[in-house]
Amino acid sequence: MRIKTIFQRYITIAVFGIIFPLSGQAASFANGADISWVNQQEASGYVFRDSSGNATDPFVLLKNIGINAIRLRVWVNPSGGWSNAADTLYKAKRAAAQGQRIMIDFHYSDTWADPGHQAKPAAWSSHTLAQLNTDVYAHTHDVLNYLKSNGINVEWVQVGNEINSGMLFPEGSTSNFTQLSTLINNGYNAVKAVYPSALVVLHLANGYDDAVFRWFFDGVKSKGAKWDVIGMSHYPPVSGWASYNTKIAATMSDMVSRYGKPVMVCEVGMDWQQAATTKSMLSDLITKTKALGSNGLGVFYWEPDAYPGWQGYTLGAVNASGQFTKALDPF
């Protein structure tokens, strides 16, 4: 029985040189990283190195650390092409070549989407709500179908990024949960049309704030929104991280009991110069997420590949020489 279980959990199929995990692997905990910046950094001359200083593929380095899942953001028509469909495919192929599972994160924007920024793509700027629903379905379907036709398996898909206040403003604002839920469902239906077994994630910022999560998910649930997983971001302060970890653990537990859905931490990060403290925080967060059993799906570090100060960001987990820090040791 034990031999059969292990075999079912880890069996893979190699197709065109890419390793695809079967459904048996889906039950394992996702030690994840969002490294959507990596192609752009490499194109800018940045190099990633092993502990001996040797230049090494960052996907290989992360795999060796224990990262078994990669999250990739998708923008509609981004400046420079970074995080468009083609750029996403290139990174997805690199992840798949290392046997890493894949999450796709749709922002439904040409640039960053978060609680304060949910701008419609320029090409959709004058569209009505009916047209936006069509846009969401078509964009989601087309990008995923493009990935699938190029041999990529996708395990999770975010319909929107940090949508505490909605998406595709103003039509998709939380001021109208009916309209927002319709947009969410068009994304959900498009995902299932391409990858029927993929899990659709609704993702909010500030996982420590259970009241906001209750308000949001009560609102979309009342209007018929569909989702499979509740995702959250977690950026605790260096001082006081333990309190924030306790709060996000309470939110996760509440979401599971209140909605009957599993949870995952889609983003986590802290100051790259505080690697030892980050290691303690991350270890505790992973332990708390795993304590939920099959309802705690995984934890994804956000852009550990970000060189210190890259585009002004300082919460990565790589030093100035391109070596990943001890912050990621808990994986």
N, C-alpha and C positions, 0 to 999 in steps of 0.2 A: 504493500500500500504506500509506504513512504517513497519508494523508488518511483512509483507511478506518479505521485504528487509532485515530486521534484521535476520529473520529466515534463509533466504538463505545464508547470510554471515557467520553465526556462526554455522550452523548445522554440526555435525560431526558423523562419524560412528565408533563405537567401535568394533574392531575385535581382538580376542584373547587378550583382555586387553590393546590393543594399540589404541590410538586415532589418526585417520587420518583426516586431513583437506580436505574438498571438494573444488572444484574449486572456489566457492564463496568467500572463505577466501583468495585466491591468490591475490585479489585486495587490501588487507590491507597492510600497510607499515610494512616492516620487521625490527623490532628492534632486531638486530642480534649480535651474539658473536661466534667467533671461539675459541673453547676450546679443541682443539685436544690433548693438553698435559695432560688433566685432569686424564685419567686413569693411565698414567705413574707417575704423581705426587702422586696419592693415593697409588699406589704400592710402592712408596718410603717413605710412612709414613706421607705424608702431609694431613691435615684435613681442611675442610672448615666449617666456623661457621657463625651462625646468629648474629645479633647485641647484643644478650645476651650472646654470647660465646658458644652456644650449637652446637655441631657437627651436620651438616646438609648436605644432598645431594646437591652438587653444582648446579645441574640442577634445583632443587626446589628453591634454593636461587635466581638463575637468573630469573626463571619464576616469582617469587614474585617481582623482580625489574622491570619486564616488558619485559624481553627478550622472544620473541616469535619465534625466529629462531636460529638454530645452524648450523655453518659451520664446516665441518670436512675434513681435508686433507687426501689424499691417496698416499702412496708410494708403489712401486712395490715389492721389497724384502728388506725391511729396517732392519738394525741391531737391534736385540732385538725384532723385530716384531711389534714395536709401529707404529701405522698408517698404518698397513697392512689391508687387507679386514676384518679379524676377529675382530681386535681392533676397526675398524670403525663401524662394525655392533653393537658391544657392546655399544658404545657411542650413536649410532643412536637409539637403543632401549630405552636408558635412556631418550633421547630427546623426542622421540615419546610418551613415557609414560607420559610426561608433556604437551603433545599437541603442542610441538614446531615443527615448519617446518624445513626442512633439506636441506642444500646445501652441495654438494660433490665437493671437490677441487682436481682434478687430477694433480699431479706434473709430472708424467711420468718420474720418477727418483727413485732411492733408498734412496734419501736424499733431502735436501732443494733445491728448484728451485727458482731462482730469476733472475733479469736481467744479473747478472754476473756468474750465475751457473745454467747450464741446462744440466747436465751430463746424458748421457743415463744410464739406468739400466744395471748392470753388465751382466745380461742375454741377453741383446740386443746389447752389445758393438760392436760385429763384424757384425751386420746385415746391409744389404743393405737398400736403401730407400724403395724399394718394401716391404721388410720384416718389416721395421719399421712401414709402413702404416698398415700392417696386425697386428703388435703388438699393435698399438694404438687402433685399433678397438676391438681386442680380449680382451685386458686388461680392456678397458672401459666397454664393454658389459658384461664381466664376473663378474666384481665387482658389477656393478649395478644390474645384474640379481640375484646375490647372496643376495644383500640387499632386492630386491623385493620379492624373494622367501621366505625370512624370515619376510615378513610382513611390510617392510619399504616403505613408500612413499617418493620420492625425488622430490623436487620442482624446484631446480636449480642445474646445473652441470657446473663447470668450466672445460674447455678443456685447460689445462695448467695453470701455476701459474706465474704471473708477467712476461709475455712473450714479454717484450719490444724488446728484441733482438732475439726472437724466442724460440724454445725448441728442445730438442734432438739434441744437437750440435754434429757435424757440419751440418748434413744434413738438420735440421730444422731451421737453422739460417735465420735471416731476410736478409742476403746477397742473398737469393734466395726465394722470396715471393711465387713463384710457388710451390716449394717443401713444404714450411711451410703451405701453404693453403691446400695442399693435406692431410697433417697430421691432420690439424684442422678439415677438412671435414670428415675424418675417425672417429675422436672422436665424431663429431656432429652426424653422422649417427648412431653410436653405441648407443648414448644417446637416440635418437628418437626411435630406435628399441626396447628399453626396457621401457622407459617412454615417450611415444609420446607427452605428454603435458608439460614435463619438459622444462625449459628455459635454453638454452646453453649460458654460459657467457664466453667472451674473456676478460681477466684480465691483466691490465698493472699496473706497479708501477708509482709513481709520478703523481698523478692526477692534480697537479698544472701546469703541462707542456703540454699545449694544442697543441703545435707544434709537439711534439712527438706523441701524440694521433692521430693527423691528418695524419702524415707521416705513422704511422703503419696501421691505418685502411684504408687509401687510398690504401696502398700497398696490403693488403690482399683482399680488395674488388675488386681490379683490376684483381686479379687472381681467383676470384670466391669463396672465403672463405664464409662459412655460420656461422652466429651467431644470437642470439636473444637479448642479453643484453651486454652492455659495462660496465665492472667492473674496478674499480680503487682502488689503495692503497693511504692512506693519513696519513703521519706521520709528522705533522707540528712541528716546533720548539716551545718551550714554549714561547719564546720571538718572537713576530711577527706572532703568529698563525692566527690572524685576516686577515692578508694579504694573507696567504696561503689558508684560507677558501674562500676568495674572488676569488682567482685564480682557485680553484677546482670547484667552482660554475660556473665560466665562461666556464671551460672545459666541465662540464656536460651539460650545455645549448647548447654549440656548437655541442657536439656529438649527442644530440637529433635532432637538426635542420639539421645537415649535413648528418646523416645516417638514420634518422627516427627510431632509436632504443632507448629503455629506458636504464637508467643507474642505477648503484648502487655502493655504497662504500663498497667494499668487505673486506677492512682492514682499521682500524684507531687505533691510540694509541699515548699516550704521557707518560712522566715520572710519575711513580706511586706516587712519592713524591709531585707532583703538582696536587693533586686531584681537588682542587677548580678551578684552571685554566683549567684543562682538562674538567671539568663539563661545563664551559662557552664555550670552543671550541666545545665540542660535541653537546651542545644545539644549537649553531649557525649552525653547520654542518647539523644537522637533519632538522632544519628549512629551510635551503637553499635547501636541497634535496627534502623535501616535497613541496617546492614552484614549483617544476616541475610537480606537479599533478601526474597523472597516469604514467608519464615517470620517476619519481623518486621512485625506488622500495624499497630502504632500506639502512640501514647503519649497518655494522658489526664491532664490536670492536674486535681487534685481541688479543687473549689470555688474557682476563681480569683475568683469573684464575691463571696466572703465579705468583707464589710467588716471592717476591723481590729478584732478582738475580738468579732465577731458570735458569740454563744453560746459565748464563750470561745476561739474558734478564731483562730489568728494565722498560719496558713500559706497564706493566700489570695494573690491577685496583683492587688489593687485598693487604691488609696489611700483616705484618709479623705474625699476629694471624690467618690469613685465612679468614678475613672478607672483603667483597667487599666494596670499598670506594665510596664516594659521586661522584666520576667521572662518575659513571653509572646512576646517578639520572635522566638525561634527557630522558632515556628510559621509 
